[in-house]
């Protein structure tokens, strides 16, 4: 399993994965995505609007192109965060910035993603997306249980007007086309799943909600914190402690856990090879002894 691998580049990824790998990605409504990225990356401060106006988010949207051009002219070196300020999802999936205004190029780009990525999850229909993925991969419900991280308090969200929504959609044209295509694609695939699909989604939602209730305490007031924290309960059933602890992990922590598990998997695989090819041959006894007692092994396909 490869996770958090950064910007999609087919040529770079292919050597790292098996031919039958199942590729997935996630898209979010472009309006919600833009607002979230803008605040998370603190673009108001980056481009110098935070101390010039009471509503920097709205001020940026009054003239997004001019605000970016002015910042780039006065900024050295180029701020890499700007790659996410316009069509951030399309950019992450490999669309170059000079193609953002070319609808024909955008359509071809979407067709390539549709061909190369097995399933695109939609954040606004995340439970349905996960159940569909579970079915396609023959997983169990326990494999897709999740809790939300980095949830902002409403007081830290911008109230976006109808006019601002239209500006965001125009500014992120490639993201809009990308999202609309794969949102429709998701529902087309769901329609092929049969009548029991939505009952399974309801069961999964109930199980996920129950797991969250058992694992995490309710927090009435986060005292002005940007994100609503996840606080593990003091008394968690023994059989659920492991999954609760995993659900508490954030991205980097979970990736670290996956790396450690893969290293152990590769170590065990190497030991099996050593036992098979060296242990019974006395001429290799010294090599066998040294390899058998090594505590680490080189991994040729580590998670990144």
C-alpha positions in Angstrom: 0.0 0.0 0.0 1.4 3.4 -1.0 -0.1 6.5 0.7 0.6 10.2 0.8 2.8 9.9 -2.3 2.3 13.6 -3.4 1.5 14.9 -6.8 0.4 12.3 -9.3 2.9 11.4 -12.0 2.3 8.2 -13.8 5.9 7.7 -14.9 7.2 8.1 -11.4 4.6 5.9 -9.8 4.5 3.0 -12.1 8.0 1.6 -11.1 6.8 1.7 -7.4 3.6 -0.4 -7.8 2.5 -3.8 -9.1 0.7 -4.1 -12.4 -2.5 -5.0 -10.7 -2.4 -2.1 -8.2 -5.7 -0.4 -7.4 -5.3 3.3 -7.6 -7.6 5.7 -5.8 -7.9 9.4 -5.1 -10.3 11.8 -3.4 -12.0 14.9 -4.8 -14.0 17.5 -2.9 -16.5 20.1 -4.0 -14.3 22.8 -5.5 -15.9 25.6 -3.5 -15.4 23.8 -0.2 -11.9 22.7 -1.2 -10.8 26.2 -2.2 -12.0 27.8 1.0 -10.4 25.1 3.1 -7.0 25.2 1.3 -7.1 29.0 1.4 -7.4 29.1 5.2 -5.3 26.0 5.9 -2.3 27.4 3.9 -3.0 30.9 5.4 -2.9 32.5 2.0 -4.2 35.8 3.3 -0.9 36.1 5.2 1.2 34.7 2.4 0.0 37.2 -0.2 -0.2 40.1 2.2 -3.9 40.7 2.7 -4.3 39.7 6.3 -3.4 43.2 7.6 -5.0 45.2 4.8 -8.6 44.3 5.2 -11.1 42.9 7.8 -12.2 40.2 5.3 -9.1 39.1 3.4 -10.8 36.0 1.9 -13.5 38.2 0.4 -10.9 40.8 -0.7 -8.9 38.2 -2.5 -12.0 37.0 -4.4 -12.7 40.5 -5.6 -9.7 40.2 -8.0 -8.0 36.8 -7.5 -5.8 37.1 -10.6 -4.6 40.6 -9.9 -3.8 39.6 -6.3 -1.7 36.6 -7.3 0.1 38.6 -10.0 1.0 41.4 -7.6 2.3 38.9 -5.1 4.4 37.0 -7.6 5.9 40.3 -8.9 7.1 41.2 -5.4 8.0 37.7 -4.2 11.4 35.9 -4.5 11.6 33.0 -4.7 8.4 31.6 -6.0 6.1 30.3 -3.2 5.3 26.7 -3.9 2.0 27.0 -1.9 0.6 29.0 -4.8 0.3 25.8 -6.8 -2.7 25.0 -4.6 -4.4 28.4 -4.9 -6.0 27.7 -8.3 -7.2 24.3 -9.5 -5.4 22.7 -6.7 -7.0 19.3 -7.1 -6.3 19.2 -10.9 -2.7 20.3 -10.2 -2.3 17.5 -7.7 -3.4 15.0 -10.3 -0.9 16.2 -12.8 -2.5 19.1 -14.8 0.1 21.8 -15.6 -0.8 25.4 -14.8 -0.4 26.6 -18.5 -3.3 24.2 -19.3 -5.7 25.6 -16.7 -7.6 27.8 -19.3 -7.6 25.2 -22.1 -10.9 23.3 -21.9 -9.8 20.8 -24.5 -6.6 20.0 -22.6 -8.6 19.7 -19.4 -11.0 17.2 -21.0 -8.1 15.1 -22.2 -6.5 15.3 -18.7 -9.8 14.1 -17.1 -9.9 11.2 -19.6 -6.4 10.2 -18.6 -7.2 10.2 -14.9 -10.4 8.2 -15.6 -8.3 5.6 -17.5 -5.4 5.4 -15.0 -7.2 5.7 -11.6 -9.4 2.8 -10.6 -11.7 4.7 -8.3 -12.2 8.4 -7.4 -13.8 8.9 -4.0 -16.0 12.0 -3.5 -15.7 13.7 -0.1 -19.3 14.9 0.0 -20.4 11.2 -0.5 -17.6 9.7 1.5 -19.5 6.8 3.1 -20.9 5.7 -0.3 -17.5 6.0 -1.8 -15.9 3.9 0.9 -18.6 1.2 0.7 -18.1 1.0 -3.1 -14.4 0.7 -2.6 -14.9 -2.0 0.0 -16.9 -4.0 -2.4 -14.5 -3.6 -5.3 -11.5 -4.6 -3.1 -13.4 -7.4 -1.2 -12.7 -5.7 2.1 -14.6 -5.9 5.4 -16.4 -3.0 7.1 -13.6 -2.9 9.7 -11.2 -2.0 7.0 -12.9 1.3 6.1 -14.0 2.6 9.6 -12.8 6.2 10.0 -13.2 9.4 12.0 -12.8 12.9 10.7 -9.6 14.8 11.5 -8.8 18.5 11.2 -12.4 19.5 11.5 -12.6 23.3 11.9 -15.0 25.1 14.1 -17.8 27.0 12.3 -16.4 30.2 13.7 -13.2 29.7 11.6 -15.1 29.1 8.4 -15.9 31.8 5.8 -19.6 32.4 5.0 -19.4 32.3 1.2 -22.0 34.3 -0.7 -23.6 33.2 -4.0 -21.5 35.7 -5.9 -18.3 34.4 -4.3 -19.2 30.8 -5.1 -19.5 31.8 -8.8 -16.1 33.5 -8.7 -14.5 30.4 -7.0 -16.0 28.1 -9.7 -14.7 30.4 -12.5 -11.3 30.7 -10.8 -11.1 26.9 -10.4 -12.6 25.9 -13.8 -10.5 22.8 -14.2 -11.3 21.6 -10.7 -15.0 22.1 -11.4 -14.9 20.0 -14.6 -12.8 17.3 -12.8 -15.2 17.1 -9.8 -18.4 17.1 -11.9 -17.1 14.3 -14.1 -16.1 12.0 -11.3 -19.1 12.8 -9.1 -21.3 11.6 -11.9 -18.9 8.6 -12.5 -19.3 7.6 -8.8 -23.0 7.6 -9.0 -23.0 5.7 -12.2 -20.9 3.0 -10.5 -23.1 3.0 -7.5 -26.2 2.4 -9.7 -24.6 -0.8 -10.9 -24.3 -2.2 -7.3 -27.8 -3.4 -6.8 -30.5 -2.7 -4.2 -28.6 -3.8 -1.1 -25.9 -1.1 -1.5 -27.7 1.7 0.4 -28.7 -0.6 3.2 -25.0 -1.5 3.5 -24.1 2.2 3.6 -26.6 2.8 6.4 -25.2 -0.1 8.4 -21.7 1.3 7.8 -22.6 4.8 9.0 -24.2 3.3 12.1 -21.1 1.2 12.9 -18.7 4.2 12.3 -20.8 6.4 14.5 -20.9 3.8 17.2 -17.1 3.3 17.0 -16.5 7.0 17.3 -18.8 7.2 20.4 -17.0 4.3 22.1 -13.5 5.6 21.2 -13.8 9.4 21.7 -15.2 11.7 24.3 -17.6 14.5 23.4 -16.0 18.0 23.5 -18.4 20.7 24.3 -16.0 23.6 23.9 -12.6 23.5 22.3 -11.8 26.9 23.8 -11.2 28.8 20.5 -9.0 26.1 18.9 -9.0 26.1 15.1 -9.6 22.4 14.9 -12.0 20.2 17.0 -9.6 17.8 18.9 -10.1 14.1 19.2 -9.8 12.9 22.8 -9.7 9.2 23.5 -12.0 8.0 26.3 -10.4 6.7 29.5 -12.4 3.5 29.5 -12.3 1.8 26.1 -13.2 -1.9 25.8 -10.0 -4.0 25.4 -11.2 -5.4 22.1 -11.5 -1.9 20.6 -8.4 -0.2 22.1 -6.2 -1.1 19.1 -8.6 0.3 16.5 -9.3 3.4 18.7 -5.6 4.2 19.0 -5.2 3.8 15.2 -8.2 6.1 14.5 -6.5 8.7 16.7 -3.4 8.8 14.5 -3.0 11.7 12.1 -1.6 11.3 8.5 2.1 11.3 9.2 1.7 9.1 12.3 -0.3 6.6 10.3 2.1 6.6 7.4 4.9 5.9 9.9 2.9 3.0 11.3 2.4 1.6 7.8 6.1 1.9 7.0 7.0 0.0 10.2 4.6 -2.7 9.3 5.9 -3.0 5.8 9.5 -3.1 7.0 8.6 -6.0 9.3 6.8 -7.7 6.5 9.9 -7.4 4.2 12.2 -8.5 7.1 10.1 -11.7 7.6 10.1 -12.3 3.8 13.9 -12.0 3.7 14.2 -14.4 6.6 12.1 -17.0 4.8 14.4 -16.6 1.7 17.5 -17.0 3.8 16.1 -20.1 5.5 15.1 -21.6 2.2 18.4 -21.0 0.3 21.2 -20.8 2.8 20.3 -22.8 6.0 20.7 -26.3 4.6 24.0 -25.6 2.7 27.0 -25.7 4.9 29.1 -23.9 2.4 27.0 -20.8 3.1 26.9 -21.3 6.9 28.8 -18.1 7.6 26.6 -16.0 5.2 23.6 -17.6 6.7 24.7 -16.8 10.3 25.4 -13.1 9.4 22.2 -12.6 7.5 20.0 -14.4 10.1 21.2 -12.1 12.8 20.8 -8.9 11.0 18.2 -6.7 12.6 17.4 -4.7 9.5 17.0 -5.4 5.9 17.0 -3.2 2.9 13.6 -2.6 1.4 13.4 -2.0 -2.4 9.7 -0.9 -2.4 9.1 1.1 0.8 6.0 3.1 1.4 6.6 6.8 0.6 
